[in-house]
Amino acid sequence: MYGTVMIGTLAGSIEDLRLAAKAWDAERQVPGFVSSEALVGDDGTTVINVVKFTDKAAYLALADDPAQDEWWTTKMRPLLAADPQWYDGSWES
């Protein structure tokens, strides 16, 4: 299993982020996507999003997809106060 962790600061509400993620899942139907979960810090603005894929190839296919870049730029990035940090890697059990 492979994936990414995003650490950012909300510009709006977690509900807006949740709705955007739900829409992404319904609209994009990305091959190899397994799951996504968000943790909101006790401060109410820090968000950590964990996204899992079946393998690295599936993740990289999405990362290299121009449609994903457009979605990120127009739908998700505006919900954050600044560019987030990203950490990619393998999930270990």
HELIX and SHEET records of a PDB file:
HELIX    1   1 ILE A   14  ARG A   28  1                                  15    
HELIX    2   2 LYS A   56  ALA A   63  1                                   8    
HELIX    3   3 PRO A   66  TRP A   71  1                                   6    
HELIX    4   4 TRP A   72  MET A   76  3                                   5    
HELIX    5   5 ARG A   77  LEU A   79  5                                   3    
SHEET    1   A 4 PHE A  33  VAL A  40  0                                        
SHEET    2   A 4 THR A  46  PHE A  53 -1                                        
SHEET    3   A 4 TYR A   2  THR A   9 -1                                        
SHEET    4   A 4 GLN A  85  SER A  90 -1                                        
END                                                                             
